[in-house]
Amino acid sequence: MTELFGARSGGEKVGENEVLISTARQARENAHAPYSNFRVGAALRATSGRIFGGSNVENATYGLTVCAERIAIFKAISEGERGFDAIAVVTDTDALTPPCGACRQLIWEFCGDVPVILANLKGKIEVIPMRELFPKPFDSSNL
């Protein structure tokens, strides 16, 4: 079930997510987006409690651009983490921006059905279970 919150409403769940959103906002400041000017920040929380931030990094060829969500996941995996319980994505848009298709595949592969916390710089927040964003995933059960 999708949950939609204002900047500071929604109870304890939002409080738990505020650290992730704050980390994603900070990561967004490091985005390298000279071509699109579309800066994205992400923060992934491991079950150990560690949080990994990521920002999008563009390349002139576009195809080599890497999304913020993937960078956060790759950082966590490269540092030995294997279990995750939430990911946040922050953009500076009025409409909240969900992960792209490639990121959805990687989030499912490494995180499973975690809450995906979408937020913007104006304080709008929406929490969507990964299964709603990616209802028919390709995973190891298909191999």
C-alpha positions in Angstrom: 0.0 0.0 0.0 1.3 3.4 -1.0 1.6 6.0 1.8 1.7 9.7 1.1 2.9 12.2 3.7 3.6 15.9 4.1 6.9 17.2 5.2 6.6 16.1 8.9 3.4 14.1 9.2 2.8 10.3 9.3 4.2 9.3 12.6 7.2 7.2 13.5 7.6 5.7 10.0 8.4 9.1 8.6 10.8 9.8 11.5 12.7 6.6 10.6 12.8 7.7 7.0 14.0 11.3 7.6 17.6 10.2 8.0 17.4 8.4 4.7 15.8 11.4 3.0 18.4 13.8 4.5 21.2 11.6 3.3 19.7 11.4 -0.2 19.3 15.2 -0.2 23.0 15.6 0.8 24.1 13.1 -1.8 22.1 15.0 -4.5 24.4 18.0 -3.9 27.3 15.9 -5.3 25.4 14.9 -8.5 27.4 15.4 -11.8 24.6 16.4 -14.2 26.1 19.0 -16.6 24.0 17.8 -19.5 20.5 17.3 -18.1 20.8 19.4 -14.9 18.6 16.7 -13.4 20.3 16.0 -10.0 19.2 12.9 -8.1 20.3 11.7 -4.7 19.7 8.3 -3.2 20.3 6.7 0.2 20.2 3.0 0.9 19.9 1.6 4.4 21.5 -1.7 5.1 20.0 -4.1 7.8 23.2 -3.4 9.7 22.1 0.2 10.1 24.7 1.7 7.7 23.5 4.1 5.2 25.0 4.5 1.7 24.4 7.7 -0.3 24.7 8.0 -4.1 24.2 10.7 -6.7 23.7 10.4 -10.4 26.9 10.8 -12.6 26.3 11.8 -16.2 28.6 11.1 -19.1 28.5 12.9 -22.5 27.5 9.6 -24.1 24.4 9.4 -21.8 24.5 5.5 -22.0 27.4 5.5 -19.6 25.5 7.7 -17.1 24.9 5.9 -13.7 21.9 6.6 -11.6 22.0 7.6 -7.9 20.2 4.5 -6.8 22.7 2.2 -8.6 25.7 4.0 -7.1 24.3 3.7 -3.6 23.7 -0.1 -4.2 27.1 -0.6 -5.7 28.8 1.3 -2.8 27.0 -0.9 -0.2 27.7 -4.2 -2.0 31.4 -3.2 -2.6 31.7 -2.6 1.1 30.4 -6.0 2.1 26.7 -5.3 2.8 24.2 -7.8 1.6 20.9 -7.0 3.4 18.9 -3.8 2.9 15.6 -2.5 4.3 14.8 0.8 2.6 16.0 3.2 -0.2 15.2 6.9 -0.6 15.3 8.9 -3.8 15.3 12.7 -3.8 14.8 15.1 -6.8 14.0 18.7 -7.2 10.7 18.1 -9.1 7.0 18.9 -8.2 6.0 15.3 -9.1 8.0 12.7 -7.2 10.4 10.7 -9.3 10.5 6.9 -9.1 13.6 4.9 -10.0 14.1 4.1 -13.7 13.6 0.5 -15.0 17.3 -0.4 -14.7 17.3 0.8 -11.1 14.1 -1.1 -10.3 15.7 -4.3 -11.5 18.8 -3.7 -9.4 16.8 -2.7 -6.3 14.8 -5.9 -6.7 17.9 -8.1 -7.2 19.8 -6.7 -4.1 17.0 -5.4 -1.8 13.8 -7.3 -2.7 10.5 -5.8 -1.6 11.8 -2.8 0.4 10.0 0.5 0.9 11.0 3.0 -1.7 10.8 6.5 -0.3 10.3 9.2 -2.9 10.9 12.8 -1.8 11.4 16.2 -3.3 13.0 19.3 -2.0 9.6 20.8 -1.0 9.0 18.2 1.6 6.6 15.9 -0.3 7.1 12.2 0.6 5.6 9.0 -0.7 6.5 5.5 0.4 5.9 2.8 -2.1 6.6 -0.9 -1.7 9.0 -2.2 -4.3 6.5 -4.8 -5.4 4.2 -2.0 -6.5 6.9 -0.3 -8.6 8.1 -3.6 -10.1 5.2 -6.1 -10.0 6.6 -8.7 -12.3 10.4 -8.8 -11.7 12.9 -10.9 -13.4 15.0 -12.7 -10.8 16.8 -15.9 -9.9 13.4 -17.8 -10.0 13.4 -17.2 -13.8 16.7 -18.9 -14.4 
